[in-house]
Amino acid sequence: MKIPCCSVCQTRYNEEERVPLLLHCGHGFCRECLSRMFSASSDATLACPRCRHVSTVGNSVQALRKNYAVLALLNSAAAAN
């Protein structure tokens, strides 16, 4: 099974700094990439790198929802090994 990775950095997701987070448009990226993009933002929003939809984030990307479907895939891949 192919392990999903972030389409921005091409790094495999994990349950720590590369945890998959969902923007309001439904696209997901790792916490590290979203944190980097958010720190470069001048306000409390993030534009999706894929569709450019603007998501209001607030004070931190920690407010975004985790992508539990991808986390389940990671767990099942780890259990298969």
Secondary structure, DSSP 8 states (H G I E B T S, - for coil): ----B-TTT--B--SSTT-EEE-TTS-EEEHHHHHHHHHH-SSSEEE-TTT--EEE-TT-GGGSEE-HHHHHHHHHHHHH-
